[in-house]
Amino acid sequence: MDTLLVEPAGLEKVESALERFFDESKARAARIGPGYLALWETLERCTAGGKRFRPRMVMSAYQMLGGRDLANAAEVGAAFELLHTALIVHDDVIDRDFIRRGIPNVSGRYRAIAEGAGMSPEGAHHVGLSAGVIAGDLALSNAYRLLERVEAPPAVRRRLGDILDEAVFSSAAGEFLDIETTLDPAMPSLEAIVDMARLKTSVYSFEGPLQAGAVLAGADEEVIARLGDFGRDAGIAYQIADDLLGVFGNETRTGKTNWGDLREGKRTALLSYVSARPEWDDISALVGSPGMSAADADFVRRILVDSGAKDYSSDLAAEYAARARTHLDSDVVPSALRSALHPVVTAVVDRVH
């Protein structure tokens, strides 16, 4: 995810929390065996080098609402970062992707190891995906473990646990609904697609981290609710924009092929719009075809542009970004926090213009 937020203080403490966690986990793994240690080292590499967007949201909300114990808040940020790692590792398994940002992901690394050991392509494929499931499970379960390190009154700790649990619960629901849509040849409604965007992206990337930072800072309930509303619409805007970039974006910047989503037939606002137009007849047999070629993808893109689907999706992302801004325009939201979050939605729209 692109850097969409101003630089809050304390991000180096998030890095320290993650480093401490992986050092402890690798020491435990080493006692079991070198293979398990190698898996943990691979998982650590997947976590390293990210933009730390979710910790940024946690730390910004926490500080702008009066929080001062940055090391404590960093544990919350680290928990959400580890959740992000879990979800992208599992997402690659679901999508049967073996490359992320131009290099082998967890599944890709273990598929290559299996191939090097002489396994058949099918066997190596299975090994790779299996390793991805296990690594993702480890990251997911340990996000909760990191949250247990936060020092706060029992009621606050329970609330933070509920926020993280809602992020996991909603993300799983969004992924499942996305899979479920593939069982129906009919294109889902725009409302259903927007709902999936919220479940898959908004809750764990925007709503949850912002509200967790606010809860830890002791913010009023009205502020916490406003941040949830902001996060919901900002996350929907982000996902719509991300789906656009998945088709029209620069592969070097996005880290993935710009026709994988078309080959998969991923249900997006783009496809929802064009499926209701006559042009759909020209591309319906190509979208979702495993045999889609680069030339086929170029043809589909031209139709998406000519039919107005690209402009429609871009405008829809801008509309949800504008909605997100309105939730900040309240006296209950401190001006410093408003100033920190406005660039988030501006950058979302700028990504696709």
C-alpha positions as CSV (number, residue, x, y, z in Angstrom):
1,M,0.0,0.0,0.0
2,D,1.3,3.4,-0.9
3,T,2.3,5.8,1.9
4,L,-1.0,7.7,2.4
5,L,-0.4,9.2,5.8
6,V,1.9,11.8,7.4
7,E,4.8,10.4,9.3
8,P,3.8,10.0,13.0
9,A,6.3,9.6,15.8
10,G,7.0,6.2,17.1
11,L,7.2,4.1,14.0
12,E,10.7,3.1,15.0
13,K,9.1,1.6,18.1
14,V,6.8,-0.5,15.9
15,E,9.9,-1.8,14.1
16,S,11.5,-2.6,17.5
17,A,8.3,-4.5,18.6
18,L,8.3,-6.6,15.4
19,E,12.0,-7.3,15.6
20,R,11.7,-8.4,19.2
21,F,8.8,-10.6,18.4
22,F,10.6,-12.3,15.5
23,D,13.8,-12.7,17.5
24,E,11.8,-14.5,20.2
25,S,9.9,-16.6,17.7
26,K,13.0,-17.6,15.7
27,A,14.7,-18.7,19.0
28,R,11.7,-20.9,19.8
29,A,11.7,-22.3,16.2
30,A,15.4,-23.1,16.3
31,R,14.8,-25.4,19.3
32,I,12.5,-27.4,17.1
33,G,14.7,-27.6,14.0
34,P,16.4,-25.7,11.1
35,G,13.5,-26.2,8.8
36,Y,11.0,-24.5,11.1
37,L,13.5,-21.7,11.7
38,A,13.8,-21.2,8.0
39,L,10.0,-20.9,7.7
40,W,10.0,-18.2,10.4
41,E,12.8,-16.4,8.6
42,T,10.8,-16.4,5.4
43,L,7.8,-15.0,7.3
44,E,9.9,-12.3,8.8
45,R,11.1,-11.2,5.3
46,C,7.5,-11.0,4.2
47,T,6.9,-8.5,7.1
48,A,10.0,-6.4,6.5
49,G,10.1,-3.4,4.3
50,G,6.5,-2.5,4.1
51,K,5.0,0.9,4.3
52,R,3.6,0.2,7.8
53,F,0.3,1.9,6.8
54,R,-1.7,0.3,9.5
55,P,0.7,1.1,12.3
56,R,0.7,4.7,10.9
57,M,-3.0,4.8,11.4
58,V,-2.7,3.5,15.0
59,M,0.1,5.8,16.0
60,S,-1.5,8.9,14.3
61,A,-4.9,8.4,16.0
62,Y,-3.3,7.6,19.3
63,Q,-1.0,10.7,19.4
64,M,-3.5,13.2,17.9
65,L,-5.9,12.1,20.6
66,G,-3.5,12.7,23.5
67,G,-1.7,9.4,23.8
68,R,1.9,9.6,25.0
69,D,3.2,6.1,25.7
70,L,4.5,5.4,22.2
71,A,6.1,2.1,23.0
72,N,2.8,0.8,24.3
73,A,0.9,2.0,21.3
74,A,3.6,0.4,19.0
75,E,2.6,-3.0,20.3
76,V,-0.9,-2.3,18.9
77,G,0.6,-1.1,15.6
78,A,2.8,-4.2,15.4
79,A,-0.3,-6.5,16.0
80,F,-2.1,-4.9,13.0
81,E,1.0,-5.2,10.9
82,L,1.3,-8.9,11.6
83,L,-2.3,-9.3,10.8
84,H,-1.6,-7.6,7.4
85,T,1.2,-10.1,6.8
86,A,-1.1,-13.0,7.6
87,L,-3.8,-11.8,5.2
88,I,-1.5,-11.2,2.3
89,V,0.2,-14.6,2.7
90,H,-3.2,-16.2,2.8
91,D,-4.5,-14.1,-0.1
92,D,-1.6,-15.3,-2.2
93,V,-2.6,-18.9,-1.4
94,I,-6.2,-18.2,-2.3
95,D,-5.1,-16.6,-5.6
96,R,-2.5,-19.3,-6.2
97,D,0.1,-16.6,-6.6
98,F,3.8,-17.4,-6.1
99,I,5.2,-14.0,-6.7
100,R,4.7,-10.8,-4.8
101,R,6.4,-7.5,-5.8
102,G,8.6,-9.3,-8.3
103,I,10.1,-11.9,-5.9
104,P,8.9,-15.3,-4.6
105,N,6.5,-15.1,-1.7
106,V,6.3,-17.8,1.0
107,S,4.5,-20.2,-1.3
108,G,6.9,-19.4,-4.2
109,R,9.9,-20.0,-2.0
110,Y,8.7,-23.4,-0.8
111,R,7.6,-24.4,-4.3
112,A,11.1,-23.7,-5.5
113,I,12.6,-25.7,-2.6
114,A,10.3,-28.6,-3.5
115,E,11.2,-28.5,-7.2
116,G,14.9,-28.4,-6.2
117,A,14.3,-31.6,-4.2
118,G,13.0,-33.3,-7.3
119,M,9.3,-33.2,-6.7
120,S,6.8,-33.1,-9.5
121,P,5.3,-29.7,-10.5
122,E,2.0,-30.8,-8.9
123,G,3.7,-31.9,-5.7
124,A,5.9,-28.8,-5.5
125,H,2.8,-26.6,-6.1
126,H,1.1,-28.3,-3.1
127,V,4.1,-27.9,-0.9
128,G,4.3,-24.2,-1.7
129,L,0.6,-23.5,-1.0
130,S,0.8,-25.6,2.2
131,A,3.7,-23.6,3.5
132,G,1.8,-20.4,2.8
133,V,-1.2,-21.6,4.8
134,I,1.0,-22.5,7.8
135,A,3.0,-19.2,7.7
136,G,-0.2,-17.2,7.4
137,D,-1.7,-19.1,10.4
138,L,1.4,-18.3,12.4
139,A,1.2,-14.6,11.6
140,L,-2.5,-14.5,12.3
141,S,-2.4,-16.2,15.7
142,N,0.5,-14.1,16.8
143,A,-1.2,-10.9,16.0
144,Y,-3.3,-11.6,19.1
145,R,-0.2,-12.5,21.1
146,L,1.3,-9.2,20.3
147,L,-1.8,-7.4,21.5
148,E,-1.5,-9.2,24.8
149,R,1.6,-7.2,25.5
150,V,-0.3,-3.9,25.6
151,E,-0.4,-2.4,29.1
152,A,-3.9,-1.0,29.7
153,P,-6.9,-1.4,32.0
154,P,-8.8,-4.7,31.5
155,A,-11.7,-2.9,29.8
156,V,-9.4,-1.3,27.3
157,R,-7.6,-4.5,26.6
158,R,-10.9,-6.3,26.0
159,R,-12.0,-3.5,23.6
160,L,-8.7,-3.7,21.7
161,G,-9.2,-7.5,21.4
162,D,-12.7,-7.0,20.1
163,I,-11.4,-4.5,17.5
164,L,-8.7,-6.9,16.3
165,D,-11.2,-9.8,16.3
166,E,-13.7,-7.8,14.2
167,A,-10.9,-7.0,11.7
168,V,-10.1,-10.8,11.4
169,F,-13.8,-11.8,11.3
170,S,-14.7,-9.2,8.6
171,S,-11.6,-9.9,6.4
172,A,-12.4,-13.6,6.4
173,A,-16.0,-12.8,5.5
174,G,-14.9,-10.5,2.6
175,E,-12.6,-13.1,1.2
176,F,-15.3,-15.8,1.5
177,L,-17.9,-13.6,-0.2
178,D,-15.4,-12.9,-3.0
179,I,-14.9,-16.6,-3.5
180,E,-18.6,-17.3,-3.3
181,T,-19.3,-14.8,-6.2
182,T,-17.3,-17.1,-8.5
183,L,-20.0,-19.8,-8.0
184,D,-22.6,-17.6,-9.7
185,P,-22.0,-16.6,-13.3
186,A,-24.1,-13.5,-12.8
187,M,-22.1,-10.3,-11.9
188,P,-22.9,-9.2,-8.3
189,S,-24.5,-5.8,-7.8
190,L,-22.4,-2.8,-7.1
191,E,-23.8,-2.8,-3.6
192,A,-22.5,-6.3,-3.0
193,I,-19.1,-5.3,-4.4
194,V,-18.8,-2.3,-2.2
195,D,-19.8,-4.4,0.8
196,M,-17.0,-6.9,0.0
197,A,-14.6,-3.9,-0.3
198,R,-15.5,-2.8,3.2
199,L,-15.1,-6.2,4.7
200,K,-11.9,-7.1,2.9
201,T,-10.1,-3.7,3.2
202,S,-11.8,-1.0,5.3
203,V,-12.1,-2.9,8.6
204,Y,-8.6,-4.2,9.1
205,S,-6.7,-1.4,7.2
206,F,-8.6,1.7,8.2
207,E,-11.4,1.3,10.7
208,G,-9.7,-1.1,13.1
209,P,-6.3,0.6,13.4
210,L,-7.8,4.1,13.8
211,Q,-10.3,3.0,16.4
212,A,-7.7,0.9,18.3
213,G,-5.4,4.0,18.5
214,A,-8.3,6.1,19.7
215,V,-9.4,3.5,22.3
216,L,-5.9,3.2,23.7
217,A,-5.7,7.0,24.0
218,G,-9.0,7.1,25.9
219,A,-10.9,9.0,23.3
220,D,-14.6,9.8,23.6
221,E,-17.0,7.3,22.0
222,E,-18.2,9.9,19.4
223,V,-14.7,10.3,18.2
224,I,-14.2,6.6,18.0
225,A,-17.4,6.3,16.0
226,R,-16.4,9.1,13.6
227,L,-13.1,7.4,12.9
228,G,-14.9,4.2,12.2
229,D,-17.1,6.0,9.6
230,F,-14.1,7.7,8.1
231,G,-12.2,4.4,7.9
232,R,-15.1,2.6,6.3
233,D,-15.5,5.1,3.4
234,A,-11.8,5.7,3.0
235,G,-11.2,1.9,2.8
236,I,-13.9,1.5,0.2
237,A,-12.4,4.3,-1.9
238,Y,-9.0,2.6,-1.6
239,Q,-10.2,-0.8,-2.7
240,I,-12.1,0.6,-5.7
241,A,-8.9,2.5,-6.7
242,D,-6.8,-0.6,-6.0
243,D,-9.0,-2.7,-8.3
244,L,-8.5,0.0,-11.0
245,L,-4.8,-0.2,-10.6
246,G,-5.0,-4.0,-10.8
247,V,-6.1,-3.6,-14.4
248,F,-4.6,-0.3,-15.5
249,G,-1.7,0.3,-13.1
250,N,2.0,0.1,-13.8
251,E,3.2,-3.4,-12.9
252,T,6.5,-2.1,-11.5
253,R,4.5,0.1,-9.0
254,T,1.8,-2.4,-8.1
255,G,4.1,-5.4,-7.9
256,K,1.7,-7.7,-9.8
257,T,0.6,-8.3,-13.4
258,N,-2.0,-5.9,-14.6
259,W,-4.2,-8.6,-16.1
260,G,-4.2,-11.2,-13.4
261,D,-7.5,-9.8,-12.0
262,L,-9.0,-9.9,-15.5
263,R,-7.9,-13.5,-16.0
264,E,-9.3,-14.4,-12.6
265,G,-12.6,-12.6,-13.3
266,K,-12.3,-10.6,-10.1
267,R,-15.6,-9.0,-9.3
268,T,-15.0,-5.2,-9.2
269,A,-16.9,-2.0,-9.8
270,L,-15.3,-1.9,-13.3
271,L,-16.9,-5.2,-14.3
272,S,-20.2,-4.5,-12.5
273,Y,-20.6,-1.4,-14.6
274,V,-19.7,-2.9,-18.0
275,S,-21.7,-6.1,-17.3
276,A,-24.9,-4.0,-17.6
277,R,-23.9,-2.6,-21.0
278,P,-23.9,-4.0,-24.5
279,E,-20.1,-4.1,-24.6
280,W,-20.2,-6.9,-22.1
281,D,-21.0,-9.4,-24.9
282,D,-17.7,-8.6,-26.5
283,I,-15.6,-9.4,-23.4
284,S,-17.6,-11.8,-21.2
285,A,-16.0,-14.9,-22.7
286,L,-12.5,-13.5,-22.1
287,V,-13.0,-12.2,-18.5
288,G,-12.2,-15.0,-16.1
289,S,-10.6,-17.2,-18.7
290,P,-7.5,-19.0,-17.5
291,G,-6.2,-18.9,-21.1
292,M,-6.4,-15.1,-21.3
293,S,-3.5,-13.7,-23.3
294,A,-1.8,-10.3,-23.0
295,A,-3.5,-9.3,-26.2
296,D,-6.9,-10.4,-24.8
297,A,-6.3,-8.2,-21.7
298,D,-5.4,-5.2,-23.9
299,F,-8.7,-5.7,-25.8
300,V,-10.7,-5.9,-22.5
301,R,-9.0,-2.7,-21.2
302,R,-10.0,-0.9,-24.4
303,I,-13.6,-1.9,-23.8
304,L,-13.5,-0.8,-20.2
305,V,-12.2,2.6,-21.3
306,D,-14.6,3.0,-24.2
307,S,-17.7,1.9,-22.2
308,G,-17.0,4.4,-19.5
309,A,-16.3,1.7,-16.9
310,K,-12.8,3.1,-16.0
311,D,-14.1,6.7,-15.6
312,Y,-17.1,5.4,-13.6
313,S,-14.9,3.5,-11.2
314,S,-12.5,6.4,-10.8
315,D,-15.4,8.8,-10.0
316,L,-16.8,6.2,-7.6
317,A,-13.5,6.1,-5.7
318,A,-13.5,9.9,-5.5
319,E,-17.1,9.9,-4.2
320,Y,-16.3,7.6,-1.3
321,A,-13.2,9.6,-0.6
322,A,-15.4,12.7,-0.4
323,R,-17.7,10.9,2.0
324,A,-14.8,9.9,4.2
325,R,-13.8,13.6,4.5
326,T,-17.2,14.6,5.7
327,H,-16.8,12.4,8.8
328,L,-13.8,14.4,9.8
329,D,-15.7,17.7,9.6
330,S,-16.9,17.7,13.1
331,D,-15.9,19.7,16.2
332,V,-15.4,16.4,18.0
333,V,-12.5,15.5,15.8
334,P,-9.3,17.4,16.8
335,S,-8.0,19.6,14.1
336,A,-4.6,17.9,14.2
337,L,-6.1,14.5,13.6
338,R,-8.2,16.0,10.8
339,S,-5.1,17.5,9.2
340,A,-3.3,14.1,9.4
341,L,-6.1,12.1,7.9
342,H,-7.3,14.4,5.0
343,P,-4.2,13.5,3.0
344,V,-5.1,9.9,3.2
345,V,-8.2,10.3,1.1
346,T,-6.5,12.8,-1.2
347,A,-3.8,10.3,-2.0
348,V,-6.4,7.5,-2.6
349,V,-7.9,9.6,-5.4
350,D,-4.6,10.7,-6.8
351,R,-3.5,7.1,-7.3
352,V,-6.0,6.7,-10.1
353,H,-5.7,10.1,-11.8
